[in-house]
Amino acid sequence: YVVVTGPGSVWSNGTSLFVSYYNHVAGESGGPAALILTNGGMLVSPELVVGYNGGPATNRVTVDGGTLIGTNALGTGFLEVDGGTLTINNGTCTVDTLRLESGTNAALVFNNSTLKTERAILANGAELWFALGTNSHPIQVTGNMVLGANLNITAGGGFTGGTYTLFT
């Protein structure tokens, strides 16, 4: 696994970054993988995929007091969780598009953090765990949010602005 930690520690990636890759055809997997951004550590990548092509649910990206930026000048940057978990604890995640639409192996756990995105797509059994706590900066979707996932909201909270489509 990889840890980016400390103020001023930045991993800047100019293209796609895959945290684990699974090849269904060959039955090959890079195994479970982890990326941790902590204590002010930062990742800047226009495209980040957790568990590419499904992969095991044990893949994880954790933003714990760090920052994840997945944007580009065209507004086509994305963070996609195909197989594994994105956990944001007391951190900041800014992406053009957030996608969790590949099934029950994909989850987002959001605790007392800031998540900003133009578009969020959660579908096909993906899970969103949303706990506001004392957070004054909840999930901010500036465009539309399509939610076809399990939504678990704890400690109060909710969504404002934009258009939300909930389907089962």
C-alpha positions as CSV (number, residue, x, y, z in Angstrom):
1,Y,0.0,0.0,0.0
2,V,0.9,3.7,-0.4
3,V,0.8,6.4,2.3
4,V,1.0,10.1,1.5
5,T,1.4,11.9,4.8
6,G,2.4,15.3,6.1
7,P,1.8,18.9,5.0
8,G,3.4,19.6,1.6
9,S,3.5,15.9,0.7
10,V,1.8,15.7,-2.7
11,W,1.5,12.8,-5.2
12,S,0.7,14.5,-8.5
13,N,-0.4,12.2,-11.3
14,G,-0.9,13.4,-14.9
15,T,-3.2,10.5,-16.0
16,S,-5.2,7.6,-14.7
17,L,-4.3,6.1,-11.4
18,F,-5.6,2.6,-10.6
19,V,-5.7,1.3,-7.0
20,S,-5.8,-2.4,-7.9
21,Y,-6.7,-3.8,-11.3
22,Y,-8.8,-6.9,-11.9
23,N,-8.9,-8.8,-15.2
24,H,-12.1,-10.8,-15.3
25,V,-11.1,-12.7,-18.5
26,A,-7.8,-14.0,-17.2
27,G,-9.0,-14.2,-13.6
28,E,-6.0,-12.1,-12.5
29,S,-5.9,-9.6,-9.8
30,G,-3.3,-7.4,-8.4
31,G,-4.7,-8.3,-5.0
32,P,-6.1,-5.9,-2.4
33,A,-4.5,-2.5,-2.5
34,A,-4.6,0.6,-0.3
35,L,-3.9,4.3,-0.7
36,I,-3.9,6.5,2.4
37,L,-3.8,10.3,2.4
38,T,-3.3,11.5,6.0
39,N,-2.0,14.4,8.1
40,G,-2.2,16.9,5.3
41,G,-1.0,14.5,2.5
42,M,-2.5,15.2,-0.9
43,L,-3.2,13.3,-4.2
44,V,-3.9,15.2,-7.4
45,S,-5.0,12.9,-10.3
46,P,-7.5,13.7,-13.0
47,E,-8.7,10.0,-13.0
48,L,-8.7,7.7,-10.0
49,V,-10.2,4.2,-10.0
50,V,-10.5,2.1,-6.9
51,G,-10.7,-1.6,-7.8
52,Y,-10.7,-1.3,-11.6
53,N,-13.1,-3.7,-13.3
54,G,-14.8,-4.9,-10.1
55,G,-11.9,-6.2,-8.1
56,P,-12.2,-7.3,-4.5
57,A,-14.1,-5.3,-1.9
58,T,-10.8,-5.1,0.1
59,N,-9.3,-2.3,-2.0
60,R,-9.4,1.0,-0.3
61,V,-8.6,4.6,-0.5
62,T,-8.7,6.5,2.8
63,V,-8.6,10.3,3.1
64,D,-7.9,10.9,6.8
65,G,-7.0,14.5,7.3
66,G,-5.7,14.7,3.8
67,T,-6.9,16.0,0.4
68,L,-7.9,14.2,-2.8
69,I,-8.3,16.2,-6.0
70,G,-9.7,14.6,-9.2
71,T,-10.4,17.4,-11.5
72,N,-9.1,18.8,-14.8
73,A,-9.6,21.9,-17.0
74,L,-12.3,20.1,-19.1
75,G,-14.4,19.1,-16.1
76,T,-14.0,15.4,-17.1
77,G,-12.0,14.2,-14.1
78,F,-13.4,11.4,-12.1
79,L,-13.2,9.2,-9.0
80,E,-14.7,5.8,-9.6
81,V,-15.1,3.1,-7.0
82,D,-15.5,-0.2,-8.8
83,G,-14.4,-2.6,-6.1
84,G,-13.5,-1.4,-2.7
85,T,-14.2,1.5,-0.3
86,L,-13.5,5.2,-0.4
87,T,-13.4,6.5,3.2
88,I,-13.2,10.2,3.8
89,N,-12.5,11.1,7.5
90,N,-11.9,14.7,8.4
91,G,-10.6,15.3,4.9
92,T,-11.4,16.9,1.6
93,C,-12.3,15.3,-1.7
94,T,-12.9,17.4,-4.8
95,V,-13.8,15.7,-8.0
96,D,-15.6,16.5,-11.3
97,T,-17.5,13.2,-11.2
98,L,-17.9,10.7,-8.4
99,R,-19.1,7.2,-9.6
100,L,-20.0,4.2,-7.6
101,E,-22.0,2.1,-10.0
102,S,-20.4,-1.3,-10.3
103,G,-22.2,-3.3,-7.6
104,T,-22.1,-4.2,-4.0
105,N,-18.3,-4.3,-3.8
106,A,-18.3,-0.5,-4.0
107,A,-18.8,1.8,-1.0
108,L,-18.3,5.4,0.1
109,V,-17.9,6.1,3.8
110,F,-18.2,9.8,4.6
111,N,-17.4,11.1,8.1
112,N,-17.1,14.8,9.1
113,S,-15.5,15.8,5.8
114,T,-15.9,17.8,2.7
115,L,-16.9,16.2,-0.6
116,K,-17.4,18.5,-3.6
117,T,-18.4,17.2,-7.0
118,E,-20.2,18.4,-10.1
119,R,-21.8,15.0,-10.6
120,A,-22.4,12.0,-8.4
121,I,-23.7,8.6,-9.6
122,L,-24.3,5.9,-7.1
123,A,-26.1,2.8,-8.5
124,N,-26.3,-1.0,-8.7
125,G,-26.1,-1.8,-5.0
126,A,-23.2,0.5,-4.1
127,E,-23.4,1.9,-0.6
128,L,-23.1,5.4,0.7
129,W,-22.6,5.9,4.4
130,F,-23.1,9.5,5.4
131,A,-22.4,10.7,8.9
132,L,-22.5,14.5,9.4
133,G,-21.4,14.7,13.1
134,T,-20.4,18.2,13.7
135,N,-19.5,18.8,10.0
136,S,-20.4,22.2,8.6
137,H,-19.4,21.2,5.1
138,P,-21.4,18.2,4.0
139,I,-21.5,16.6,0.5
140,Q,-21.9,19.4,-2.1
141,V,-23.2,18.3,-5.5
142,T,-23.4,21.3,-7.8
143,G,-25.1,19.5,-10.6
144,N,-27.3,16.4,-10.5
145,M,-27.1,13.4,-8.2
146,V,-28.4,10.1,-9.4
147,L,-28.8,7.7,-6.4
148,G,-29.7,4.1,-6.9
149,A,-27.8,2.9,-3.9
150,N,-28.3,2.1,-0.3
151,L,-28.2,5.4,1.5
152,N,-27.5,5.4,5.2
153,I,-27.7,8.8,6.9
154,T,-26.7,9.0,10.6
155,A,-26.4,11.8,13.1
156,G,-28.9,14.0,11.3
157,G,-28.2,15.8,8.0
158,G,-29.6,15.7,4.5
159,F,-29.1,17.1,1.0
160,T,-29.9,20.5,-0.3
161,G,-29.9,22.0,-3.8
162,G,-29.6,20.2,-7.2
163,T,-31.9,17.4,-8.4
164,Y,-31.9,14.0,-6.9
165,T,-33.3,10.9,-8.4
166,L,-33.8,7.9,-6.1
167,F,-34.7,4.6,-7.6
168,T,-34.7,1.0,-6.3
